[in-house]
Amino acid sequence: MPLNRASVDTVHHVYIIKCTTGQYYVGCTNNLKKRLERHQKGQVKSTAYRLPIELITQITFNNTLNPQGLN
């Protein structure tokens, strides 16, 4: 699949959050602040019933190639 210029120049984040149940959730996004807000508001189906959440770590990539392989 050919890469377009927009996908190469976009910053992506792989993040790990810990839920109130003690379970961990790993996600990938190009807007970490907005994604974490959605988690906290219960708008993410996978974590909505496990609130509150705590951000454990994040890794930032300069393109979409690395996080796709890591996630």
Secondary structure as GFF3:
##gff-version 3
##sequence-region A 1 71
A	DSSP	alpha_helix	5	9	.	.	.	ID=ss1
A	DSSP	beta_strand	12	19	.	.	.	ID=ss2
A	DSSP	beta_strand	24	29	.	.	.	ID=ss3
A	DSSP	alpha_helix	32	40	.	.	.	ID=ss4
A	DSSP	three_ten_helix	48	50	.	.	.	ID=ss5
A	DSSP	beta_strand	53	61	.	.	.	ID=ss6
A	DSSP	alpha_helix	65	70	.	.	.	ID=ss7
###
